[in-house]
Amino acid sequence: QWLSLGLDCVTLENVKREVSSKVLCTDAFPERSIPSVETEASIITWPGKMTYDGIAMAQPLRSQNQEHIRRKLGSWKQTVTMNSDGAIYVENTITLDGSLVKDLPRWGIEFAMPRSMSHYSFLARGPHENYADRQISAHIGVYEEIVPECPATYVVPQEQGNRMGLNWLFFSKLRLEENSQSEKVTLSAKKNIDDVVSGKQGLLLLPTSNHPEFSVSRCTDTQLFRARHINELEPSKDSIFVCIDAAQRGLGTGSCGPQTLPEY
């Protein structure tokens, strides 16, 4: 379904950007003006434009769309506000065409970070990956991990490493003494955010609505889908890819049983 929607090839068109001042009221500063950048664009997808040699399910779609049909999936709006203390507030609003979208694999944002920021700690469900319909055995806690050089959980590369119930996520540079540490996720001895960030420089992500899902990898979802075996993966040597999702489709048991239940 995501291939037929063209979600593997998404572009933004009719981009409009406006820089303005936003009035922020806090206890410390009753009223002050801070810079804000607002960007709006149309979400355009191109079903069948990407090529996937050897992936059987992708071949019929490509042959049916030789002219690369352009489809408007919806609109995107992002507001970025810079605070005087260095904090950046980012708000994303995605509005999709309900007549086209009946069942989305995921709904969120993806961004890249420098490879050097490969040590991260988080307060969420763990330590193993978990999803909306596969999370009872994953408990809320403070965990830490070094981003693996290559995803190697499954013989056939696929989406992996998702965690539910994100409260906060902190990335920092990998220190010399941490280079020898295992890439395995461990339960941190540090139980609160102050202990985790103490003495470190990095990026702290704090969601402001509900508790989103997240995953961290050196490969994008498209790279995972294109590879048929682990040896075909080409992890980025320069970047780490972070996905923050408002929601994601459950796993179901489509390979050996029923598909994902309606509530997931």
C-alpha positions, 0 to 999 in steps of 0.5 A, a space after each residue: 500500500 505504501 508503494 502504491 501511494 508513492 511514499 518511497 518518493 516524496 517531494 515538497 512543492 509550492 513551498 512558502 516560507 515566512 519569517 516573523 516574530 512570535 509573542 511568548 508568555 512565560 512566568 519569567 518573562 510575561 511577554 516577549 517577542 522571539 523569532 519564528 519561521 513558518 514553512 508550508 508546502 504541498 506533499 507530492 508523491 510519485 508512485 512507481 518512480 523508484 526502482 527496486 531490482 529483485 523486489 517482486 512486489 515493486 515491479 508491477 507498480 513500476 510497469 503500471 506507472 511508466 509516466 511517473 504519476 504525480 499525486 498530491 497526498 496533502 499538505 505540510 506546515 512547520 513552525 520553528 521558534 528559537 528561544 533566547 536560551 537556545 531551545 528550539 520549538 518545532 511544530 509539524 502539522 500534516 494534513 492528508 487527503 482522506 480519500 487517498 489515505 486509508 491505511 498509513 504505515 507511519 505518520 511523523 518526521 525523519 531527520 539526520 544527525 552527524 555520525 559523531 552523535 552516536 550515543 543516546 539515552 532515552 526514557 521510553 519503553 524498552 529495552 527491545 523494540 516495541 510497537 502498538 500491538 507488541 509492547 506489553 513486555 517492554 517496560 518504561 525506563 531510562 535506557 542507553 545505546 550506541 547506534 549500531 554500525 549496521 542493523 542486523 536484527 533480521 535476515 531480510 532487512 526491514 523496519 526495526 528498532 521502534 520504541 513506544 512512549 517517548 518522554 525524552 531522547 538525548 544524543 551526545 558524542 561518543 566519548 573515547 571510553 565508550 568506544 569499546 562498549 557494546 551496541 546492545 541496549 542497556 538499562 541505565 543506572 541514571 534514573 533522571 534526565 539531570 543525571 543523564 545530561 550532566 557534564 555532556 554536550 548534545 541534543 535533547 528532544 522533548 515531545 510536548 504532546 502525548 508520547 510519540 514513537 521513535 527509532 534511530 538507525 544508520 539506514 533509511 527505511 527506503 535503504 532497508 526495503 531495497 536490500 534483500 539481504 543484510 550484506 546489501 545494506 549500505 549504512 551511512 558513514 556520515 549520518 544517523 537517521 532519527 524518526 519521530 512518529 505521532 503514530 505507526 501501524 502495528 505489526 500484526 502477524 501477516 507472515 503466519 496469521 491474521 493482519 494487523 487488528 483494526 485498533 492498531 
